[in-house]
Amino acid sequence: MLIVRDALAVWTATGEEVPGDVVCGDDGLIAADAGTGEVLDASGCVVTPGLVNAHHHLLQTAFRTLPGTRGVPMAQWLPTMAAAYAAAGVDEELEHAAAWAGLAEALLCGVTTVADHHLTWPRDPFPADGGVGLARAAAQAAREVGARLAFVRGSAGDDPGVAAASAEAVAALVPHGGVTDDGMLQVAVGPAGVHSDGPETFRLLAEVAARHGLRRRTQANEQVDVVRAQERYGRRPLELLDEWGWLAPDVTLAHLCDITPAEVATLASAGVTATHAPGCDLPMGWGVAPMAALADAGVPVGLGTSGGGSNDAGHLLADARLALQVAPLAGRPVAAREVLTWATRGSADGLGRTDLGRLAVGARADLVCWDVTGVADAGVADPVAGLLWASPGRRPRHVVVGGRVVVRDGVLQTVPEADVAARLRDLLTARERRRHRAAT
């Protein structure tokens, strides 16, 4: 048992805020009463549920700030990134190193669960194991650092049959329903969007999801998504998704930058969930998604960072602050607690995970202790709101996943942070040198 003691405030994401203790039972769940066990000092801290990053591309952790990927249209960004993937060589070794770094970064930023929309697969040849090795590599990285992972078997222009067969193979990693018993690994499916995949891919991946009880996820209404949908089909992306059976309660849509009031109503009536990714959308020039309007219409809203190729950081709390700041440009101001709810309970609900993103008896014991005693929080009248309004780069004091302390006093406890960073750097350097030798 772990007792998180003497917090200044406990924000539960359930509408309650209380001072005092949070009890993590031996079963890894939030318990009602404290017995005896380890005490984790949370004095001077605001305690929140573990943040849930509802949209990431962990492989892109290895491809941050690449030349030619900043301040360019998405139609130029996509082939630039594709060339970088091909040059580096996407395999299990790179997948593990990139996911290791991205997930370690996540924990050190207070994120306990990451949804990894994996879109980049080797093609010449496609892995004989159906890509299971890449999924296993990401899952292994998550186990080693102590983070929860939702691995989304995505597609970005892959052969529809190959993508579906691969999704079948990846689905075998988890029980029917898509989540392991300990809740540490989840599998979902999802094409990149109508800009890259056609109706056959969407149909086949939906069939895989139905057979295995998996959630579905895709991206919609990014810049290139709208343009290509019009060019190829003469339709809007959401019209296509509706026709293809992808506006449904088991579907989460990321981005949604260019949507109309009528489309907001359509999404609400369909029962989909939405994921906001302002840290990607704004620098990519896609605009500000009207998440407040979606929330007001009854659409559950989550928050994600997207990948290192567009955002370069996995700091979900910093992106929550950005969402807070830009919301008035797309409708109405939002409160800090509303956006914190997006980053916790809303993101978890989009994964179908009511056991995550909230501090309630019986939920998974994932929580973060945010120290608010420093100079950056001096003068802050509301320490919960101050988590977003003040100190955008803050890191947590402690992070707990399933009742296990994985970050203590700002230090990753599961693996040495320096080793994680060095492994990815060394791997990328070695591959660059190999390419240089081959070219000369």
C-alpha positions in Angstrom: 0.0 0.0 0.0 1.1 3.5 -0.8 -0.2 6.5 1.0 0.2 9.9 -0.7 0.2 12.2 2.3 -0.3 15.9 3.2 -1.1 17.3 -0.3 -2.1 20.9 -0.4 -4.9 20.0 -2.7 -6.2 16.8 -4.5 -7.9 17.5 -7.8 -9.7 14.3 -8.7 -11.1 15.1 -12.2 -14.5 14.0 -10.8 -15.6 17.4 -9.6 -14.1 17.1 -6.2 -11.1 18.9 -4.7 -10.0 17.9 -1.2 -6.9 18.4 1.0 -5.4 15.3 2.5 -4.3 11.8 1.5 -4.7 9.5 -1.5 -4.4 5.8 -0.8 -3.1 3.3 -3.4 -3.9 -0.3 -2.6 -1.7 -3.3 -3.1 -3.9 -4.2 -6.1 -2.8 -1.0 -7.9 -6.2 0.7 -7.5 -7.3 3.7 -5.5 -8.5 2.6 -2.1 -11.0 4.1 0.3 -9.2 3.8 3.6 -5.5 4.0 4.6 -3.9 1.1 6.3 -0.2 0.9 6.8 2.3 1.2 4.1 4.9 3.4 2.4 4.2 7.1 2.8 4.9 9.4 -0.1 5.4 13.0 0.9 3.1 15.3 -1.1 3.4 18.4 1.2 3.3 21.6 -0.9 1.9 19.7 -3.8 -1.2 19.6 -5.9 -2.1 16.0 -6.7 -3.9 15.2 -9.9 -4.7 12.0 -11.8 -1.9 10.9 -14.1 -2.2 12.8 -17.4 -3.3 10.8 -20.4 -1.7 11.7 -23.8 -4.5 10.7 -26.2 -2.5 11.3 -29.4 1.2 10.7 -29.9 3.5 9.2 -32.6 6.3 7.8 -30.4 8.5 6.9 -33.4 8.8 10.6 -34.2 10.8 11.1 -31.0 13.8 10.1 -33.1 13.0 12.7 -35.8 12.6 16.1 -34.0 13.4 19.5 -35.5 14.5 17.9 -38.8 15.5 20.4 -41.5 12.6 21.1 -43.9 9.9 20.2 -41.4 9.3 23.7 -39.8 7.1 26.3 -41.3 6.2 24.2 -44.4 2.8 23.0 -45.7 1.8 19.5 -44.6 2.0 18.3 -48.3 5.7 19.1 -48.1 6.1 17.9 -44.5 4.8 14.4 -45.1 7.4 13.4 -47.8 10.2 15.0 -45.8 9.4 12.9 -42.8 8.9 9.8 -45.0 12.4 10.3 -46.4 13.9 10.6 -43.0 12.2 7.3 -41.8 13.5 5.5 -44.9 17.0 6.8 -44.4 17.1 5.8 -40.8 15.5 2.5 -41.3 12.4 1.7 -39.2 12.9 -1.6 -37.3 12.4 -3.0 -33.8 15.7 -1.5 -32.5 14.7 2.0 -33.5 11.2 1.6 -32.4 12.3 0.5 -28.9 14.8 3.3 -28.5 12.4 6.0 -29.7 9.5 4.7 -27.6 11.8 4.3 -24.6 12.8 8.0 -24.9 9.3 9.3 -25.6 7.7 7.3 -22.7 10.5 8.3 -20.3 9.9 11.9 -21.3 6.2 11.4 -20.8 6.5 10.2 -17.2 8.9 13.0 -16.4 6.2 15.4 -17.6 3.4 13.8 -15.5 1.9 11.7 -18.3 1.2 8.1 -17.1 -0.6 6.8 -20.3 0.3 7.4 -23.9 -1.7 6.5 -27.0 0.8 5.8 -29.7 -0.7 6.1 -33.2 1.9 4.1 -35.1 1.7 4.9 -38.8 5.2 4.1 -40.2 5.8 0.5 -41.2 8.6 -1.1 -43.3 7.3 -2.0 -46.7 10.2 -3.6 -48.7 9.6 -6.1 -47.4 6.9 -5.9 -44.8 7.9 -7.8 -41.6 7.0 -11.4 -41.8 5.5 -11.3 -38.3 2.9 -8.8 -39.4 4.6 -6.0 -37.5 4.1 -7.6 -34.2 7.8 -7.1 -33.4 7.4 -3.4 -33.7 4.4 -3.4 -31.4 6.2 -5.6 -28.9 9.2 -3.3 -29.0 7.0 -0.3 -28.0 5.3 -2.4 -25.3 8.6 -3.5 -23.9 9.8 0.1 -23.7 6.6 1.0 -21.8 7.1 -1.9 -19.4 10.7 -0.9 -18.7 10.0 2.7 -17.9 6.7 1.9 -16.1 4.2 3.8 -18.3 0.9 2.6 -19.7 0.7 2.3 -23.5 -2.2 2.3 -25.9 -0.6 1.0 -29.2 -2.7 2.0 -32.2 -2.0 -0.1 -35.2 -2.3 2.6 -37.8 -2.0 2.8 -41.6 -0.7 5.6 -43.8 -1.2 4.4 -47.4 -0.5 0.8 -46.6 -2.0 -2.0 -48.6 -5.5 -2.5 -47.1 -5.1 -6.3 -46.8 -1.6 -6.1 -45.3 -2.7 -3.5 -42.8 -5.7 -5.6 -41.7 -3.7 -8.8 -41.4 -1.1 -6.9 -39.4 -3.8 -5.5 -37.1 -5.1 -9.0 -36.6 -1.6 -10.1 -35.5 -1.1 -7.1 -33.2 -4.5 -7.6 -31.6 -3.4 -11.1 -30.4 -1.1 -9.3 -27.9 -4.1 -8.5 -25.7 -7.3 -10.2 -24.7 -10.6 -9.6 -26.4 -11.5 -6.1 -25.5 -8.1 -4.8 -26.3 -6.6 -4.3 -22.7 -4.4 -6.5 -20.6 -5.7 -7.4 -17.1 -3.2 -5.0 -15.4 -4.3 -2.2 -17.8 -0.7 -1.5 -18.8 -1.1 -2.3 -22.5 -4.0 -1.6 -24.9 -4.4 -2.1 -28.6 -6.5 -0.1 -31.0 -6.6 0.5 -34.8 -6.8 3.5 -37.0 -5.8 4.8 -40.4 -4.0 8.1 -40.6 -7.0 9.8 -42.3 -8.9 10.0 -45.5 -5.9 11.9 -47.0 -3.8 8.7 -46.9 -6.2 5.7 -46.8 -9.3 4.8 -48.8 -12.6 3.2 -47.9 -11.2 -0.4 -48.1 -8.6 0.3 -45.4 -11.2 1.9 -43.1 -13.6 -1.0 -43.7 -11.1 -3.8 -43.0 -9.6 -2.2 -39.9 -13.2 -1.6 -38.6 -13.8 -5.3 -39.1 -10.7 -6.2 -37.1 -11.8 -3.8 -34.3 -15.3 -5.4 -34.2 -13.8 -8.9 -34.0 -11.5 -8.1 -31.2 -13.4 -5.4 -29.3 -10.9 -2.7 -30.1 -11.3 1.0 -30.1 -10.9 2.9 -33.4 -9.0 6.2 -33.9 -8.1 8.4 -36.8 -7.1 11.9 -37.7 -9.5 14.4 -39.5 -9.5 17.9 -40.9 -5.9 18.7 -40.9 -4.8 20.9 -43.7 -4.0 18.2 -46.3 -6.9 16.1 -45.1 -9.5 18.7 -46.2 -7.7 19.4 -49.5 -7.2 15.8 -50.6 -10.7 14.8 -49.6 -12.1 17.5 -51.9 -9.7 16.6 -54.7 -10.2 12.8 -54.6 -13.8 12.5 -53.5 -15.4 16.0 -53.9 -16.4 15.7 -50.2 -15.4 16.9 -46.8 -13.4 14.4 -44.5 -16.2 14.0 -42.0 -18.7 13.2 -44.8 -16.4 10.4 -45.9 -15.9 9.1 -42.4 -19.7 9.1 -41.9 -20.2 7.1 -45.2 -17.4 4.7 -44.2 -18.9 4.0 -40.8 -16.2 5.9 -38.8 -18.5 8.3 -37.0 -19.5 6.1 -34.0 -19.1 5.9 -30.2 -16.0 3.7 -30.4 -14.2 6.2 -32.6 -11.9 9.1 -31.5 -10.9 11.8 -34.0 -7.8 13.8 -33.5 -7.1 17.4 -34.7 -10.5 18.6 -36.1 -9.2 22.0 -37.0 -11.3 22.9 -39.9 -14.9 22.0 -38.9 -18.1 23.9 -39.3 -20.9 24.4 -36.7 -23.0 21.8 -38.6 -20.1 19.3 -38.4 -19.9 19.9 -34.6 -23.5 18.9 -34.4 -22.9 15.8 -36.5 -20.0 14.7 -34.3 -22.1 15.2 -31.2 -25.0 13.2 -32.5 -22.7 10.4 -33.7 -21.2 10.0 -30.1 -17.6 10.2 -31.2 -14.9 11.6 -28.9 -12.3 14.2 -29.9 -8.7 14.8 -29.2 -7.2 18.3 -29.2 -3.5 18.6 -30.3 -2.7 22.4 -30.3 1.0 21.9 -29.8 1.0 20.3 -33.3 -1.9 22.1 -35.0 -0.6 25.6 -34.4 3.0 25.3 -35.5 1.8 23.3 -38.5 -0.5 26.2 -39.5 -3.7 24.2 -39.3 -5.5 26.6 -36.9 -7.3 26.2 -33.6 -9.8 23.4 -33.3 -13.1 24.5 -31.7 -12.9 22.2 -28.8 -15.0 24.4 -26.5 -17.8 24.2 -29.0 -17.4 20.4 -29.2 -17.5 20.1 -25.5 -20.5 22.4 -25.2 -22.3 20.1 -27.8 -21.6 17.1 -25.6 -18.5 15.6 -27.3 -16.0 14.2 -24.8 -12.7 16.0 -25.4 -9.2 14.7 -24.8 -5.8 16.2 -25.2 -2.7 15.0 -27.1 0.7 16.2 -28.1 1.0 14.5 -31.5 4.5 13.4 -32.5 8.0 14.8 -32.4 7.9 15.6 -36.1 5.4 18.3 -35.6 5.4 19.2 -31.9 8.9 18.1 -30.8 7.8 17.7 -27.1 5.7 15.3 -25.2 4.9 17.8 -22.4 1.1 17.4 -22.2 0.7 20.0 -19.4 2.5 22.6 -21.5 0.1 21.8 -24.4 -2.8 22.1 -21.9 -1.6 25.6 -21.1 -1.5 26.4 -24.9 -5.0 25.0 -25.3 -6.1 27.3 -22.5 -4.5 30.3 -24.1 -5.8 29.9 -27.6 -9.3 28.7 -26.9 -10.8 32.2 -27.1 -9.6 32.4 -30.8 -11.9 29.5 -31.6 -15.1 30.4 -29.7 -14.9 31.0 -25.9 -12.4 31.0 -23.1 -12.0 27.8 -21.2 -11.2 27.3 -17.5 -8.0 25.6 -16.3 -10.0 22.8 -14.7 -11.8 22.2 -17.9 -8.6 21.7 -19.8 -7.1 19.6 -17.0 -10.2 17.4 -17.4 -9.4 17.1 -21.1 -5.9 16.0 -20.3 -7.1 13.3 -17.8 -10.6 12.0 -17.8 -11.4 13.2 -21.3 -8.4 11.5 -22.8 -9.1 8.3 -20.9 -12.7 8.2 -22.0 -11.6 8.5 -25.6 -9.6 5.3 -25.0 -12.7 3.7 -23.5 -10.7 3.6 -20.2 -13.0 4.7 -17.3 -10.4 3.2 -15.0 -7.9 6.0 -15.9 -7.7 9.8 -15.7 -9.6 10.2 -12.4 -8.8 9.7 -8.7 -11.8 7.6 -7.5 -12.0 4.5 -5.5 -11.5 1.5 -7.8 -9.7 3.5 -10.5 -6.1 2.7 -11.4 -3.8 4.4 -8.9 -2.1 6.7 -11.4 -1.3 10.1 -10.0 1.0 13.1 -10.1 2.3 15.3 -7.3 3.1 18.8 -8.6 5.2 20.9 -6.3 3.8 24.4 -6.1 6.1 25.8 -3.5 8.6 27.4 -5.9 9.0 30.9 -7.0 7.1 30.2 -10.2 4.0 29.6 -8.1 4.6 32.5 -5.7 1.6 34.8 -5.6 -0.7 32.2 -7.3 -4.1 32.4 -5.6 -5.5 29.2 -7.1 -2.8 26.5 -7.2 -4.9 24.1 -9.3 -5.4 26.7 -12.0 -1.8 27.7 -11.5 -0.6 24.3 -12.8 -1.5 25.6 -16.3 -1.3 29.4 -16.0 2.1 29.4 -14.3 5.4 27.7 -15.1 4.6 26.1 -18.5 7.7 23.8 -18.3 7.0 22.5 -14.9 7.9 18.9 -14.0 6.3 16.8 -11.3 7.9 15.9 -7.9 6.4 12.4 -7.9 4.6 10.2 -10.4 2.8 7.0 -9.5 1.5 4.4 -11.9 -0.6 1.6 -10.6 0.5 2.4 -7.0 4.2 2.2 -8.0 6.4 5.3 -7.7 8.1 5.7 -11.1 9.3 9.2 -10.6 10.5 10.3 -7.1 11.7 13.8 -6.4 11.9 14.5 -10.1 14.1 11.4 -10.9 13.0 8.5 -13.0 13.2 5.4 -10.8 12.8 2.6 -13.4 15.7 3.2 -15.7 18.4 5.9 -15.7 17.2 8.9 -17.8 20.7 9.4 -19.1 20.9 5.9 -20.4 17.6 6.3 -22.3 18.7 9.5 -23.9 22.2 8.2 -24.8 20.8 5.0 -26.4 18.6 6.9 -28.9 21.4 9.4 -29.6 24.0 6.7 -30.1 21.7 4.6 -32.4 20.9 7.6 -34.6 24.5 8.6 -34.8 25.6 5.1 -35.7 23.0 4.8 -38.5 24.0 8.2 -39.9 27.6 7.2 -40.0 26.6 4.0 -41.8 24.7 5.9 -44.4 27.6 8.2 -44.9 30.0 5.4 -45.4 27.6 3.7 -47.9 27.3 7.0 -49.8 31.1 7.5 -50.1 
